[in-house]
């Protein structure tokens, strides 16, 4: 027995020649040596579970240390045909073995912390190979994967190889081109109808609609009934005209043209496209010169009012010539924000469009040059050419020179002027431009809207006789003289009295930021039916007297919009709100702005109790209100919730029958 063992473990033999029984167990002793990151374990003798005897004599049981090192370097990979032992046989074999034989084998550490012999069994080699494959398999193969478990043992470290019950599919390598082509083919492939019946047809999937809420499935509409095709075109055209008159041409005509071919044919009728606003209903990326030319030639044959502000046009001469040929009867034209618009273009417009009455030249003049559109020469020439036809002139957001000359030209040649917008106008001079208001009142008595908001313009000095002889603006309905800190001290009581001396039809007054106004000038105004009053930041809101209450009492029966933002005196403010609330159901108040004010909670409750038509109230940053109410509330639903939270009941007016 000993002789066979010695011959069996000679240095000339290899591990492949060793053929232990099928149910043998490999065990490792604790004696190990490390050499350059490798661990050398002494494998104990293979135990046969049949007789429990060892294959080595105790006299010649273990080779020397030198022989062990030499043997470990010459050990090749084990035979892959060796089947791993079963777990049951392992345990029985370990219990029967009285003696063990040690065999040196080199073992390496792997990244996951486990240890494998350098021989690399077939299962471990296959596992390492499969981790590198990432492409989709061309052919599927079923391979048994093994899971290693390291358990502690009294004798040493016992390595168990457990067969996994799950079969892993090994993907075969595939080139990227083949994978992409297969992916494209799978996307383009259509579902085949496998039904045998002739009546079956392909059904479209229902479209999903997502409105930032729960995703709902929209069913496909059933077959359209022929009622739309049976409507005669003259009747359909009359219906479209009523829609356009109520909602405007855009976007109503575009949406109506998407219903069916007949509606599309009727919607492109030229007479329907009479008032077009392409600045509000056109995306910025579509505002190109090519699209504008197509619209002019195909949709604007009967256009009367055209707004093409902020369009990107490079060849302005070509566009204006096409516009003059397609829309000769144009009445209103807005070219606000056009870059490169020069004086010759303005002269061409006023000479070619004989019926032009409304002209918008806002935000055109960025720098003052001799060729500027709104220069003194070109503007005065255009005003003189249009003459009595001019009714609306917009010069906002421009840098003007010679404001007195422009006012003189307007008062001399434009008696039918109804709107003049000089908002945010600056001058080339360091000082403010002078506006001769008495001269403008003499020549433009039909003026209804005057806007000089935040402009470097002030009233020119006038004698007392000139002020008395001036007829004022008897038809004026809107006056906006709001200003920022720089111009807030230019507007005083005399300023507003000279403009509104005879304006009994005034509907809107905006004096926000005017720091030198007093409540006396507002109370003395000749108008009694003011609907919109804006006093935010005005000196009137900081008055500790009863001026604010008198102002509210004067127009409580007509005010629909009242702005009292940032009023920091609580008592006069509460009294003004109570004056409006006393009107009860007779008060037409819709919008109330109390942002940043010092209003009390009791005053808010009174306005909510008595004002039936209240639709909007701004309570943001109100210091005297509890938390939860300091916000903007709009709509009847939010106003009703505010009343419920405050415990307020709306006083409904009693009917005349009761």
C-alpha positions as CSV (number, residue, x, y, z in Angstrom):
1,X,0.0,0.0,0.0
2,X,2.8,2.4,0.8
3,X,4.7,1.6,-2.3
4,X,1.8,2.3,-4.4
5,X,1.4,5.6,-2.7
6,X,5.0,6.7,-3.3
7,X,4.8,5.8,-6.9
8,X,1.6,7.6,-7.3
9,X,2.8,10.9,-5.9
10,X,6.1,11.0,-7.7
11,X,7.3,14.3,-9.1
12,X,7.2,13.0,-12.6
13,X,3.5,12.2,-12.5
14,X,0.8,14.8,-13.1
15,X,-2.6,15.5,-11.5
16,X,-4.4,14.3,-14.6
17,X,-3.1,10.8,-14.0
18,X,-4.8,10.7,-10.6
19,X,-8.2,9.3,-11.0
20,X,-10.0,9.3,-7.6
21,X,-13.3,7.6,-7.1
22,X,-16.4,9.5,-8.3
23,X,-17.6,10.3,-4.8
24,X,-14.3,11.6,-3.4
25,X,-14.0,14.8,-1.5
26,X,-11.3,17.5,-1.7
27,X,-10.3,19.0,1.6
28,X,-7.7,21.7,2.4
29,X,-5.4,21.9,5.4
30,X,-4.7,25.1,7.4
31,X,-1.0,25.0,6.4
32,X,-0.6,27.4,3.6
33,X,2.2,29.6,2.3
34,X,1.9,32.8,0.3
35,X,4.2,33.4,-2.7
36,X,3.7,36.6,-4.8
37,X,-0.1,36.9,-4.2
38,X,-0.7,33.2,-4.5
39,X,-1.8,30.8,-1.7
40,X,-0.4,27.3,-1.5
41,X,-2.6,24.8,0.2
42,X,-1.7,21.3,1.1
43,X,-4.5,19.2,-0.2
44,X,-5.1,16.2,2.0
45,X,-5.4,12.7,0.7
46,X,-8.4,11.7,-1.3
47,X,-10.7,9.6,0.7
48,X,-12.7,6.8,-0.7
49,X,-16.2,6.6,0.8
50,X,-16.4,2.9,0.2
51,X,-13.8,1.6,2.7
52,X,-12.8,4.8,4.5
53,X,-9.1,3.9,4.2
54,X,-6.3,6.2,3.1
55,X,-3.9,5.7,0.2
56,X,-0.8,6.7,2.0
57,X,1.3,5.1,4.7
58,X,2.2,7.2,7.8
59,X,5.9,6.8,7.2
60,X,6.0,8.4,3.8
61,X,2.9,10.5,4.2
62,X,4.1,13.9,3.2
63,X,6.8,15.1,0.9
64,X,9.4,17.7,2.0
65,X,8.8,21.4,1.7
66,X,11.1,21.7,-1.3
67,X,9.4,18.9,-3.0
68,X,6.0,20.5,-2.3
69,X,7.0,23.7,-4.0
70,X,8.4,21.9,-7.0
71,X,5.3,19.9,-7.3
72,X,3.0,22.9,-7.0
73,X,4.7,24.5,-9.9
74,X,4.3,21.5,-12.2
75,X,0.7,20.7,-11.5
76,X,-1.4,21.3,-14.6
77,X,-5.1,22.0,-14.9
78,X,-7.3,19.3,-13.6
79,X,-9.2,17.1,-15.9
80,X,-12.6,18.7,-16.7
81,X,-14.1,15.3,-16.9
82,X,-13.9,15.0,-13.1
83,X,-17.5,15.5,-11.8
84,X,-17.9,17.5,-8.6
85,X,-19.0,15.4,-5.7
86,X,-22.5,15.3,-4.3
87,X,-23.1,17.0,-1.0
88,X,-24.5,13.9,0.7
89,X,-21.4,11.8,-0.3
90,X,-19.2,14.6,1.0
91,X,-20.5,14.4,4.5
92,X,-20.4,10.6,4.7
93,X,-16.9,10.5,3.4
94,X,-15.6,13.0,5.9
95,X,-17.1,11.1,8.8
96,X,-15.4,7.8,7.8
97,X,-11.9,9.0,7.1
98,X,-9.4,8.2,9.9
99,X,-6.3,9.4,8.1
100,X,-5.7,11.9,5.4
101,X,-3.0,12.5,2.8
102,X,-1.8,16.0,1.9
103,X,-1.3,17.0,-1.7
104,X,0.1,20.5,-2.5
105,X,-1.9,22.6,-5.0
106,X,-1.5,26.3,-5.9
107,X,-4.6,28.5,-5.3
108,X,-5.1,32.1,-6.5
109,X,-7.3,34.8,-5.1
110,X,-10.1,36.2,-7.4
111,X,-11.6,39.7,-7.2
112,X,-14.7,38.6,-5.4
113,X,-12.7,37.3,-2.4
114,X,-13.1,33.6,-3.1
115,X,-10.3,31.2,-4.0
116,X,-10.0,28.9,-6.9
117,X,-7.2,26.5,-7.9
118,X,-4.9,27.5,-10.7
119,X,-6.1,24.6,-12.6
120,X,-9.3,26.4,-13.3
121,X,-12.1,23.9,-13.3
122,X,-14.4,23.9,-16.3
123,X,-17.3,25.5,-14.4
124,X,-15.2,28.5,-13.2
125,X,-13.7,29.0,-16.6
126,X,-17.1,29.0,-18.2
127,X,-18.4,31.5,-15.6
128,X,-15.6,33.9,-16.3
129,X,-16.1,33.6,-20.0
130,X,-19.8,34.3,-19.9
131,X,-19.4,37.6,-18.0
132,X,-17.6,39.2,-20.9
133,X,-20.4,38.5,-23.4
134,X,-22.8,41.5,-23.7
135,X,-24.3,41.2,-27.1
136,X,-27.6,39.5,-27.8
137,X,-27.3,35.7,-28.5
138,X,-27.4,34.3,-31.9
139,X,-27.8,30.8,-30.7
140,X,-29.1,29.9,-27.2
141,X,-27.3,27.3,-25.2
142,X,-28.1,25.9,-21.8
143,X,-25.1,25.5,-19.5
144,X,-25.1,24.4,-15.9
145,X,-23.7,27.1,-13.7
146,X,-22.0,26.3,-10.3
147,X,-22.0,28.3,-7.1
148,X,-19.1,28.0,-4.7
149,X,-19.5,27.9,-0.9
150,X,-16.7,28.2,1.6
151,X,-17.6,26.7,5.0
152,X,-15.5,26.3,8.1
153,X,-14.3,22.9,9.2
154,X,-12.4,21.6,12.3
155,X,-9.8,20.0,10.1
156,X,-9.3,22.7,7.6
157,X,-11.2,24.6,4.9
158,X,-13.6,22.5,2.9
159,X,-14.5,23.8,-0.6
160,X,-17.9,22.7,-1.8
161,X,-19.0,22.9,-5.4
162,X,-22.8,23.1,-5.5
163,X,-24.7,22.6,-8.7
164,X,-27.2,25.4,-9.3
165,X,-30.7,24.4,-10.1
166,X,-31.2,27.4,-12.5
167,X,-30.0,27.0,-16.0
168,X,-28.5,30.2,-17.4
169,X,-28.9,31.1,-21.1
170,X,-25.5,32.0,-22.6
171,X,-25.7,34.6,-25.3
172,X,-23.6,34.2,-28.4
173,X,-21.5,37.1,-29.6
174,X,-23.0,39.3,-32.3
175,X,-21.6,42.2,-34.3
176,X,-23.1,45.7,-33.8
177,X,-24.2,46.0,-37.4
178,X,-26.2,42.8,-37.3
179,X,-27.8,43.9,-34.0
180,X,-28.8,47.3,-35.4
181,X,-30.3,45.7,-38.6
182,X,-32.3,43.3,-36.5
183,X,-33.5,46.1,-34.3
184,X,-34.6,48.1,-37.3
185,X,-36.4,45.2,-38.8
186,X,-38.2,44.5,-35.6
187,X,-39.4,48.1,-35.5
188,X,-40.6,48.2,-39.0
189,X,-42.4,44.9,-38.8
190,X,-46.2,45.2,-38.7
191,X,-48.5,42.8,-36.9
192,X,-49.9,40.2,-39.1
193,X,-53.6,39.4,-39.0
194,X,-53.7,35.7,-38.1
195,X,-57.5,35.6,-38.0
196,X,-59.2,33.4,-40.6
197,X,-62.3,35.5,-40.8
198,X,-62.6,37.9,-43.8
199,X,-64.4,40.6,-41.7
200,X,-61.5,41.1,-39.3
201,X,-59.4,44.2,-39.9
202,X,-56.5,45.9,-38.2
203,X,-57.6,48.1,-35.3
204,X,-55.6,51.2,-34.2
205,X,-54.6,51.4,-30.6
206,X,-56.4,54.1,-28.6
207,X,-54.4,57.3,-28.2
208,X,-53.3,58.3,-24.7
209,X,-54.0,61.8,-23.6
210,X,-51.8,63.3,-20.8
211,X,-52.9,66.6,-19.3
212,X,-50.4,66.6,-16.4
213,X,-52.8,64.5,-14.5
214,X,-53.8,60.8,-14.6
215,X,-53.2,59.4,-18.0
216,X,-56.5,58.7,-19.8
217,X,-57.2,56.7,-22.9
218,X,-59.1,58.5,-25.6
219,X,-61.2,56.3,-27.7
220,X,-61.2,56.7,-31.5
221,X,-64.3,58.5,-32.7
222,X,-67.0,56.6,-34.4
223,X,-67.8,57.2,-38.1
224,X,-68.6,60.8,-38.8
225,X,-72.2,61.5,-39.7
226,X,-72.8,63.3,-43.0
227,X,-74.5,66.3,-41.4
228,X,-71.4,68.5,-41.9
229,X,-71.3,67.8,-45.6
230,X,-75.0,68.5,-46.0
231,X,-74.7,72.2,-44.8
232,X,-74.7,74.5,-47.8
233,X,-71.6,76.6,-48.1
234,X,-73.3,80.0,-47.9
235,X,-74.9,79.0,-44.6
236,X,-71.5,77.6,-43.3
237,X,-69.8,80.8,-44.4
238,X,-72.4,82.8,-42.4
239,X,-71.7,80.7,-39.3
240,X,-68.0,81.2,-39.7
241,X,-68.5,85.0,-40.0
242,X,-70.4,85.0,-36.7
243,X,-67.6,83.0,-35.0
244,X,-65.0,85.4,-36.4
245,X,-66.9,88.5,-35.2
246,X,-67.1,87.1,-31.6
247,X,-63.7,85.4,-31.2
248,X,-61.5,87.0,-33.9
249,X,-60.0,85.5,-37.0
250,X,-57.1,83.8,-35.3
251,X,-57.0,81.1,-34.2
252,X,-60.6,80.3,-34.9
253,X,-60.2,80.0,-38.7
254,X,-57.2,77.7,-38.3
255,X,-59.1,75.4,-36.0
256,X,-62.2,75.3,-38.2
257,X,-60.1,74.4,-41.2
258,X,-58.9,71.2,-39.6
259,X,-62.4,69.6,-39.3
260,X,-62.8,68.4,-42.8
261,X,-62.1,69.3,-46.4
262,X,-65.4,71.2,-46.9
263,X,-64.8,73.3,-43.8
264,X,-61.2,73.9,-44.9
265,X,-62.4,75.2,-48.2
266,X,-64.8,77.6,-46.6
267,X,-62.4,78.8,-43.9
268,X,-59.9,80.1,-46.5
269,X,-62.5,82.5,-48.0
270,X,-60.6,85.9,-48.2
271,X,-63.4,87.9,-46.7
272,X,-63.1,86.0,-43.4
273,X,-59.4,87.1,-43.0
274,X,-60.1,90.7,-42.4
275,X,-58.4,91.3,-39.0
276,X,-55.2,89.3,-38.4
277,X,-52.9,89.4,-35.4
278,X,-49.8,87.3,-36.3
279,X,-47.8,88.6,-33.3
280,X,-49.9,86.9,-30.6
281,X,-50.9,83.7,-32.4
282,X,-47.6,82.8,-34.2
283,X,-44.6,81.1,-32.7
284,X,-41.3,82.9,-32.9
285,X,-39.7,80.2,-35.0
286,X,-42.4,80.7,-37.7
287,X,-41.9,84.4,-37.9
288,X,-39.7,84.3,-41.0
289,X,-39.7,86.4,-44.2
290,X,-40.6,83.4,-46.4
291,X,-43.7,82.5,-44.3
292,X,-44.8,86.1,-44.2
293,X,-44.7,86.4,-48.0
294,X,-46.8,83.3,-48.4
295,X,-49.4,84.5,-45.9
296,X,-49.6,87.9,-47.7
297,X,-50.1,86.3,-51.1
298,X,-52.6,83.6,-50.0
299,X,-54.6,84.9,-47.0
300,X,-54.5,88.7,-46.9
301,X,-56.4,89.8,-50.1
302,X,-59.2,91.3,-48.0
303,X,-57.3,92.2,-44.9
304,X,-58.1,95.5,-43.2
305,X,-56.2,95.3,-40.0
306,X,-52.8,93.6,-39.8
307,X,-50.4,93.1,-36.9
308,X,-47.0,91.6,-37.9
309,X,-45.0,93.0,-35.0
310,X,-41.6,91.4,-34.2
311,X,-41.2,89.4,-37.4
312,X,-37.8,88.7,-38.7
313,X,-37.6,90.5,-42.1
314,X,-34.4,91.2,-43.9
315,X,-35.6,92.5,-47.3
316,X,-38.1,95.0,-46.1
317,X,-38.6,96.6,-49.5
318,X,-39.7,93.3,-51.1
319,X,-42.2,92.5,-48.3
320,X,-43.7,96.0,-48.3
321,X,-44.1,95.9,-52.1
322,X,-45.9,92.5,-51.9
323,X,-48.1,93.9,-49.1
324,X,-49.0,96.9,-51.1
325,X,-50.1,94.8,-54.1
326,X,-52.1,92.2,-52.0
327,X,-53.6,94.5,-49.4
328,X,-54.2,97.9,-51.0
329,X,-57.2,98.7,-48.7
330,X,-55.2,98.2,-45.4
331,X,-56.6,100.4,-42.6
332,X,-54.4,99.4,-39.6
333,X,-50.8,98.3,-39.7
334,X,-48.4,97.4,-36.8
335,X,-44.7,97.1,-37.6
336,X,-43.5,97.2,-34.0
337,X,-40.1,95.8,-33.3
338,X,-38.9,95.6,-37.0
339,X,-35.2,95.9,-37.2
340,X,-33.7,97.9,-40.0
341,X,-36.9,99.9,-40.6
342,X,-35.7,103.2,-42.1
343,X,-37.3,106.5,-43.1
344,X,-37.8,105.6,-46.7
345,X,-39.9,102.6,-45.7
346,X,-42.2,104.8,-43.6
347,X,-42.6,107.3,-46.5
348,X,-43.4,104.3,-48.9
349,X,-46.1,103.1,-46.5
350,X,-47.9,106.4,-46.1
351,X,-47.9,107.0,-49.8
352,X,-49.0,103.5,-51.0
353,X,-51.7,102.7,-48.5
354,X,-54.2,105.4,-49.1
355,X,-56.7,104.2,-46.6
356,X,-54.3,103.8,-43.7
357,X,-55.7,105.2,-40.4
358,X,-53.8,103.3,-37.6
359,X,-50.0,103.0,-37.5
360,X,-47.9,101.4,-34.9
361,X,-44.2,102.2,-34.9
362,X,-43.3,101.1,-31.4
363,X,-39.8,99.9,-30.5
364,X,-38.3,100.7,-33.9
365,X,-35.9,103.6,-33.2
366,X,-33.1,102.2,-31.0
367,X,-30.5,104.9,-31.9
368,X,-31.0,108.4,-33.2
369,X,-29.6,108.7,-36.8
370,X,-30.5,110.7,-39.8
371,X,-32.1,107.7,-41.4
372,X,-34.1,106.8,-38.4
373,X,-37.8,106.0,-38.8
374,X,-39.1,108.2,-36.0
375,X,-36.8,111.1,-36.8
376,X,-38.3,114.5,-36.8
377,X,-38.3,114.9,-40.6
378,X,-39.7,111.5,-41.6
379,X,-42.3,111.5,-38.8
380,X,-43.6,115.0,-39.5
381,X,-43.8,114.2,-43.2
382,X,-45.8,111.0,-42.6
383,X,-48.2,112.9,-40.2
384,X,-48.7,115.6,-42.8
385,X,-49.3,113.1,-45.6
386,X,-51.8,111.0,-43.7
387,X,-53.6,114.2,-42.4
388,X,-57.2,113.7,-41.4
389,X,-57.1,109.9,-42.0
390,X,-54.8,109.3,-39.0
391,X,-56.7,108.2,-35.9
392,X,-54.2,106.0,-34.0
393,X,-50.5,106.7,-33.6
394,X,-48.2,104.5,-31.4
395,X,-44.7,105.8,-30.7
396,X,-44.0,103.9,-27.5
397,X,-40.5,102.7,-26.5
398,X,-38.7,105.0,-28.9
399,X,-36.0,107.7,-28.7
400,X,-37.5,110.8,-30.1
401,X,-36.1,114.2,-31.1
402,X,-38.2,117.3,-31.4
403,X,-41.3,116.3,-29.3
404,X,-42.8,119.9,-29.6
405,X,-42.6,119.7,-33.4
406,X,-44.3,116.4,-33.5
407,X,-47.1,117.7,-31.2
408,X,-47.4,120.7,-33.5
409,X,-47.8,118.6,-36.6
410,X,-50.4,116.4,-34.9
411,X,-52.5,119.4,-33.7
412,X,-52.2,121.0,-37.2
413,X,-52.9,118.1,-39.6
414,X,-54.7,115.4,-37.5
415,X,-58.0,116.6,-36.1
416,X,-59.5,113.1,-36.0
417,X,-56.7,111.7,-33.8
418,X,-58.3,109.5,-31.1
419,X,-55.2,107.6,-29.6
420,X,-51.7,108.9,-28.9
421,X,-49.2,106.6,-27.2
422,X,-46.0,108.2,-25.9
423,X,-45.2,105.6,-23.2
424,X,-41.6,105.0,-22.3
425,X,-40.3,107.7,-24.7
426,X,-36.9,109.1,-24.1
427,X,-35.2,112.1,-25.7
428,X,-31.8,112.7,-27.0
429,X,-31.4,115.8,-24.8
430,X,-30.5,115.6,-21.2
431,X,-33.7,117.4,-20.2
432,X,-37.2,116.3,-20.6
433,X,-39.2,116.9,-23.7
434,X,-42.0,119.5,-23.5
435,X,-45.6,118.7,-24.4
436,X,-47.7,121.7,-25.3
437,X,-51.0,120.2,-24.0
438,X,-53.1,123.3,-24.8
439,X,-52.0,123.2,-28.4
440,X,-52.9,119.5,-28.7
441,X,-56.3,120.2,-27.1
442,X,-57.0,122.9,-29.7
443,X,-56.2,120.6,-32.7
444,X,-57.2,117.1,-31.4
445,X,-60.5,117.5,-29.5
446,X,-61.5,113.9,-30.5
447,X,-58.7,112.4,-28.5
448,X,-59.9,109.5,-26.3
449,X,-56.7,107.8,-25.2
450,X,-53.6,109.6,-24.0
451,X,-50.6,107.6,-22.6
452,X,-47.4,109.2,-21.4
453,X,-46.5,106.6,-18.9
454,X,-42.9,106.6,-17.6
455,X,-41.7,109.1,-20.3
456,X,-39.2,111.9,-20.3
457,X,-42.0,114.3,-21.1
458,X,-43.4,117.1,-19.1
459,X,-46.0,119.8,-19.8
460,X,-44.6,123.0,-21.3
461,X,-45.3,126.2,-19.4
462,X,-48.4,128.1,-20.5
463,X,-50.0,131.4,-19.6
464,X,-53.2,131.7,-17.6
465,X,-55.0,133.0,-20.7
466,X,-53.9,130.0,-22.8
467,X,-55.1,127.6,-20.1
468,X,-58.5,129.3,-20.0
469,X,-58.9,129.4,-23.8
470,X,-58.1,125.7,-24.1
471,X,-61.2,123.5,-24.7
472,X,-59.5,120.5,-23.0
473,X,-60.3,116.9,-24.1
474,X,-64.0,116.5,-23.7
475,X,-63.9,113.0,-25.3
476,X,-61.0,111.6,-23.3
477,X,-61.7,108.2,-21.7
478,X,-58.2,107.0,-20.7
479,X,-55.3,108.9,-19.2
480,X,-52.2,107.1,-18.1
481,X,-49.5,109.2,-16.4
482,X,-47.9,106.6,-14.1
483,X,-44.2,107.1,-13.5
484,X,-41.2,105.7,-11.8
485,X,-39.0,107.4,-9.2
486,X,-37.2,109.7,-11.7
487,X,-40.3,111.2,-13.2
488,X,-42.6,110.9,-10.2
489,X,-42.1,114.5,-9.1
490,X,-42.8,116.0,-12.5
491,X,-46.6,115.3,-12.2
492,X,-48.5,117.5,-9.7
493,X,-52.0,118.8,-9.2
494,X,-51.6,121.5,-11.9
495,X,-50.5,118.8,-14.4
496,X,-53.6,116.7,-14.1
497,X,-55.9,119.6,-13.9
498,X,-54.7,121.0,-17.2
499,X,-55.3,117.7,-19.0
500,X,-58.6,116.7,-17.4
501,X,-60.3,120.1,-17.1
502,X,-63.3,119.1,-19.3
503,X,-63.0,115.3,-19.4
504,X,-66.4,114.3,-18.1
505,X,-66.3,110.9,-19.9
506,X,-63.1,109.6,-18.3
507,X,-63.2,105.8,-17.6
508,X,-59.6,105.0,-16.6
509,X,-57.1,107.0,-14.6
510,X,-53.6,105.6,-13.8
511,X,-51.5,107.8,-11.5
512,X,-49.3,105.1,-9.9
513,X,-46.1,106.4,-8.5
514,X,-47.0,110.1,-8.7
515,X,-45.5,111.5,-5.5
516,X,-46.8,115.0,-5.7
517,X,-50.5,114.4,-6.2
518,X,-53.0,115.2,-3.5
519,X,-56.5,114.0,-2.9
520,X,-57.9,117.5,-3.6
521,X,-57.0,117.3,-7.3
522,X,-58.6,113.9,-7.7
523,X,-61.8,114.9,-6.0
524,X,-62.2,118.0,-8.2
525,X,-62.1,116.0,-11.4
526,X,-65.2,116.6,-13.5
527,X,-65.8,112.9,-14.2
528,X,-68.4,111.0,-12.1
529,X,-68.4,107.6,-13.6
530,X,-64.8,106.5,-13.3
531,X,-64.5,102.7,-13.7
532,X,-60.7,102.0,-13.3
533,X,-58.6,103.8,-10.7
534,X,-55.0,102.9,-10.0
535,X,-53.4,104.6,-7.0
536,X,-50.6,102.2,-6.1
537,X,-47.5,104.0,-4.8
538,X,-49.3,107.4,-5.1
539,X,-48.9,109.9,-2.4
540,X,-52.7,109.8,-1.8
541,X,-52.4,106.3,-0.3
542,X,-50.0,107.7,2.4
543,X,-52.3,110.5,3.5
544,X,-53.4,110.2,7.1
545,X,-56.5,112.3,6.6
546,X,-59.8,111.4,5.1
547,X,-58.9,112.0,1.5
548,X,-58.8,108.4,0.4
549,X,-62.2,107.8,1.9
550,X,-63.6,110.8,-0.1
551,X,-62.1,109.4,-3.3
552,X,-63.7,106.0,-2.7
553,X,-67.1,107.5,-1.8
554,X,-67.2,109.6,-5.0
555,X,-66.8,106.6,-7.4
556,X,-68.1,103.8,-5.2
557,X,-71.1,103.4,-7.5
558,X,-69.0,103.0,-10.7
559,X,-65.6,101.5,-9.8
560,X,-65.1,98.0,-11.3
561,X,-61.3,98.0,-10.6
562,X,-59.6,99.6,-7.7
563,X,-55.8,99.5,-7.0
564,X,-54.8,100.4,-3.4
565,X,-51.5,98.4,-3.3
566,X,-48.9,99.3,-0.7
567,X,-51.2,101.7,1.2
568,X,-49.5,101.8,4.6
569,X,-52.0,103.8,6.6
570,X,-54.5,101.4,8.1
571,X,-57.4,103.6,9.3
572,X,-57.9,105.7,6.0
573,X,-57.5,102.5,4.0
574,X,-60.2,100.6,6.1
575,X,-62.5,103.6,5.8
576,X,-62.1,103.7,2.0
577,X,-63.0,100.0,1.7
578,X,-66.0,100.4,4.0
579,X,-67.2,103.3,1.8
580,X,-67.3,100.9,-1.2
581,X,-68.9,98.1,0.8
582,X,-71.7,100.4,1.9
583,X,-73.0,100.4,-1.6
584,X,-73.8,96.7,-1.2
585,X,-75.3,95.1,-4.3
586,X,-75.1,98.4,-6.1
587,X,-71.3,98.3,-6.2
588,X,-70.0,96.9,-9.5
589,X,-66.5,96.1,-8.1
590,X,-64.9,93.2,-9.8
591,X,-61.1,93.5,-9.0
592,X,-59.6,94.9,-5.8
593,X,-55.8,95.1,-5.3
594,X,-54.6,95.3,-1.7
595,X,-51.1,93.8,-2.2
596,X,-48.7,94.9,0.5
597,X,-51.2,97.1,2.2
598,X,-52.0,97.4,5.9
599,X,-55.7,96.5,5.5
600,X,-57.4,94.8,8.5
601,X,-59.3,91.6,8.6
602,X,-62.6,93.3,9.5
603,X,-62.4,95.5,6.4
604,X,-61.8,92.4,4.1
605,X,-64.8,90.7,5.7
606,X,-67.0,93.7,5.0
607,X,-66.0,93.8,1.3
608,X,-66.6,90.1,0.9
609,X,-70.0,90.4,2.6
610,X,-71.4,93.2,0.5
611,X,-69.8,93.1,-2.9
612,X,-71.7,90.6,-4.9
613,X,-69.7,90.9,-8.2
614,X,-66.3,90.6,-6.7
615,X,-64.2,88.2,-8.8
616,X,-60.6,89.0,-7.8
617,X,-58.9,90.2,-4.7
618,X,-55.1,90.4,-4.1
619,X,-54.1,90.0,-0.4
620,X,-50.5,89.2,-1.0
621,X,-48.0,90.5,1.7
622,X,-50.8,92.0,3.7
623,X,-49.3,92.4,7.2
624,X,-52.6,92.6,9.1
625,X,-54.0,89.3,7.9
626,X,-53.4,85.8,9.3
627,X,-51.4,83.2,7.5
628,X,-53.2,81.3,4.8
629,X,-55.0,84.3,3.3
630,X,-52.1,86.3,2.0
631,X,-52.4,85.4,-1.7
632,X,-54.1,86.3,-4.9
633,X,-57.6,84.9,-5.2
634,X,-59.3,84.8,-8.6
635,X,-62.6,83.4,-9.8
636,X,-65.9,82.8,-8.1
637,X,-64.7,79.4,-6.6
638,X,-61.7,80.9,-4.8
639,X,-63.7,83.9,-3.6
640,X,-66.4,81.5,-2.2
641,X,-63.8,79.4,-0.4
642,X,-62.4,82.6,1.1
643,X,-65.8,83.6,2.4
644,X,-66.2,80.1,3.9
645,X,-62.8,80.1,5.6
646,X,-63.5,83.6,7.1
647,X,-67.1,82.6,8.1
648,X,-68.6,85.3,6.0
649,X,-72.0,85.1,4.4
650,X,-72.7,87.0,1.2
651,X,-75.7,89.3,1.4
652,X,-77.9,88.4,-1.5
653,X,-80.1,91.4,-2.6
654,X,-83.8,90.8,-2.1
655,X,-86.0,90.6,-5.2
656,X,-88.6,93.2,-5.9
657,X,-91.4,90.7,-5.8
658,X,-90.7,89.8,-2.2
